[in-house]
Amino acid sequence: MNDVGGARILVIDDTPENLQVVSAVLRGAGYTVNVAKSGEQGLEIARRLTPNLVLLDLVMPGMDGFATCRALREVGALAEVPVIFLTASRDTTDVVRGFEEGAVDYVTKPFHAAELLSRVQTHVQLRLAREKLATLAGQLARYLSPQVHAKIFSGEREVRRETRRRPLTVFFSDIVGFTARTEAMGDAELAAWLNDYLDQMAQVAQRYGGTVDKFIGDAVMVFFGDPTSAGLEEDARRCLRMAGEMLEVARTCRTEIRIGVHSGECVVGNFGSEEQMNYTIIGKVVNAAARLQGASAPGRILVSEDVRRLAGEVFQYEPRGPIALRGMAMPMDTFWVAGAETFGDPT
C-alpha cells in the first residue's frame, strides 16, 4: 500500500463470512484489521483503539449501520474517522441517508476487491493527510498569537503583506535586574527559568485576550485591539487587569518587573517579504509605551493619560507627573495605577 501501510481498519458486520473475506483483502494489502459482529461491539472497539477508518455494514440487528455511524460521530475522538458503508442496498434513499449520518463513501455488496481497496486507500490517505495538517497547524500556532492563528485558519484573514491603522492599547514589561541574574545563573538554568517565566506571561496575556507581539530577551510586548477587540475602553481595562496579574506572576517567579502602557493609533499588519512576514505593530504609540516601561519602577504600572481616560474610574491612579519622552514634542502626563494586585480576573 502507498503511504497507508499499517493503518488500522475496523470492520463491523454481523455476517462472519463477510468479516472473513473483507479482513483477508485488507490484511493482504498491509492494513491492521479489527472486526466486530455488531454495532455495539464495534463502537466499544472504536472507542478503545481509534481506527483510521471504519467499514460498516448497513443492515444489522440491534444497532444498525445508520445508528452506529451516528454514535461514532457523537464520540469526540471518533468524530472525524471516515466511515464507508458496506451495503447490498442500491436504494438511493439509503445512500443519501448514509451520507447524512456522516459516511464518506459506500461500497455495494458483492464487492470487487480492487474497488474496495481503492476506496479504502483514498479515504485513509485523506484522513492521514488531515491529521498531518492538524499537527503542522498546531506547531505553527506556537509561532503566532492564538487570535492571529484563528483568523488565518478560519479564512477570515489572508496571509499577505498588508497594514491598517487601528487604535490599540500597547503593553511593555521588562525584568528588573535581568543582567545581574544572567551573571548569577548558568546558561542552561537561565534558559529554563526564562522560558518558564515567558510561558506564564503568555498564558496570562491569552486569558485576557491580548495579542503577544514578541519577546525581546526578557521583555514582553502585548497589544489589545487587533485582530480582535472588545472596544477601546474594554481593551484598555483588560490590558491593565492583565498587567496587574503579571506583576503577581513575576513575584511567584522570584523577580520584579516594570510595566508601561500607552493607547493610541498604530499601524498594524503583516510586515516583511512575500516569503517571510511578521504580524506586528509600529508607530509612536509603540515607542512611547516602551519608554514608559523604561520610566516605570519595580512592581509598578505606569500609564499615559490616554490609557487613564479609556480605562476610566474602574481603577485608582496616582499622578506621576509629565515625562519628557524621546521623539515626542511635548511631555506626556503619566499616572501610576494603584492597587494592581486587586484588579481581578478576565471576567
Sequence and secondary structure as in RCSB ss.txt:
>XXXX:A:sequence
MNDVGGARILVIDDTPENLQVVSAVLRGAGYTVNVAKSGEQGLEIARRLTPNLVLLDLVMPGMDGFATCRALREV
GALAEVPVIFLTASRDTTDVVRGFEEGAVDYVTKPFHAAELLSRVQTHVQLRLAREKLATLAGQLARYLSPQVHA
KIFSGEREVRRETRRRPLTVFFSDIVGFTARTEAMGDAELAAWLNDYLDQMAQVAQRYGGTVDKFIGDAVMVFFG
DPTSAGLEEDARRCLRMAGEMLEVARTCRTEIRIGVHSGECVVGNFGSEEQMNYTIIGKVVNAAARLQGASAPGR
ILVSEDVRRLAGEVFQYEPRGPIALRGMAMPMDTFWVAGAETFGDPT
>XXXX:A:secstr
  S TT EEEEE S HHHHHHHHHHHHHTT EEEEESSHHHHHHHHHHH  SEEEEES  SSS HHHHHHHHHTS
GGGTTS EEEEES   HHHHHHHHHHT  EEEESS  HHHHHHHHHHHHHHHHHHHHHHHHHHHHHTTS HHHHH
HHHTTSS  SSEEEEEEEEEEEEEETTHHHHHHHS HHHHHHHHHHHHHHHHHHHHHTT EEEEEETTEEEEEES
SSS S HHHHHHHHHHHHHHHHHHHHHTT  EEEEEEEEEEEEEEEE SSSEEEEEESHHHHHHHHHHHHS TT 
EEEEHHHHHHHGGGSEEEEEEEE  TT SS EEEEEEE GGG     
